[in-house]
Amino acid sequence: MVSHNIPKATAKRLPLYYRYLNILADSGKARVSSNELAEAVKVDSATIRRDFSYFGALGKRGYGYDVVNLLNFFKKTLNQDELTTVALVGVGNLGHALLHFNFQKTNNIRIGVAFDVDEKLVNTIEDKIPIYHMDNMKEQLSLQQIEIAILAVPADAAQAVADDLVDVGVKGILNFTPVRISVPDEVLVQNVDLANELQTLIYFLNQFGNK
């Protein structure tokens, strides 16, 4: 599990490193330098060395990093050797896309259950995932011992649903709504605002174009 003592920016880069190390391992490459990693993942080598330093001596000066050893280390650090089942709350347009995607490029995360209020969706199965009514959310999350949820409900329902998730013991929420939900300190929230990300991208493109 990722340590709470490392910076959030570093934690966000770890899956990126892990994915590329998988590619290297599959290709049979035995070792890699921080410069090679930097070129591949588009993160400067100094940042990579600093990120890795939070976990101790992962490489050797003049040799670089052993690909298999580094891959196994990050696999354990990111809990990639354990299956994590998450719940999807809200099966609208975005929710449907997430159901169909269902983390196809990872082997340790899957959406196991979904919830919605649309009677046309309730008690159906999509892509092998059962969809329950929101009224059954607390019961199902408790029975299945799910601690992570993806929140993709309308904005006006976000906080109320988040409160219900917290009440039933959910410890992590991936929030796709534009609302910044309030949760207790022990609950982790990762906000994904697609509109905000696009607006930021457009801003930087305009700044670049004006130079």
Sequence and secondary structure as in RCSB ss.txt:
>XXXX:A:sequence
MVSHNIPKATAKRLPLYYRYLNILADSGKARVSSNELAEAVKVDSATIRRDFSYFGALGKRGYGYDVVNLLNFFK
KTLNQDELTTVALVGVGNLGHALLHFNFQKTNNIRIGVAFDVDEKLVNTIEDKIPIYHMDNMKEQLSLQQIEIAI
LAVPADAAQAVADDLVDVGVKGILNFTPVRISVPDEVLVQNVDLANELQTLIYFLNQFGNK
>XXXX:A:secstr
   TTS HHHHHHHHHHHHHHHHHHHHT  EE HHHHHHHHT  HHHHHHHHHTTS  SBTTTBEEHHHHHHHHH
HHTTTTS EEEEEE  SHHHHHHHHHTTTT SSEEEEEEEES TTTTTEEETTEEEEEGGGHHHHHHHHT  EEE
E S GGGHHHHHHHHHHTT  EEEE SSS     TTSEEEE  HHHHHHHHHHHHHHHHT 
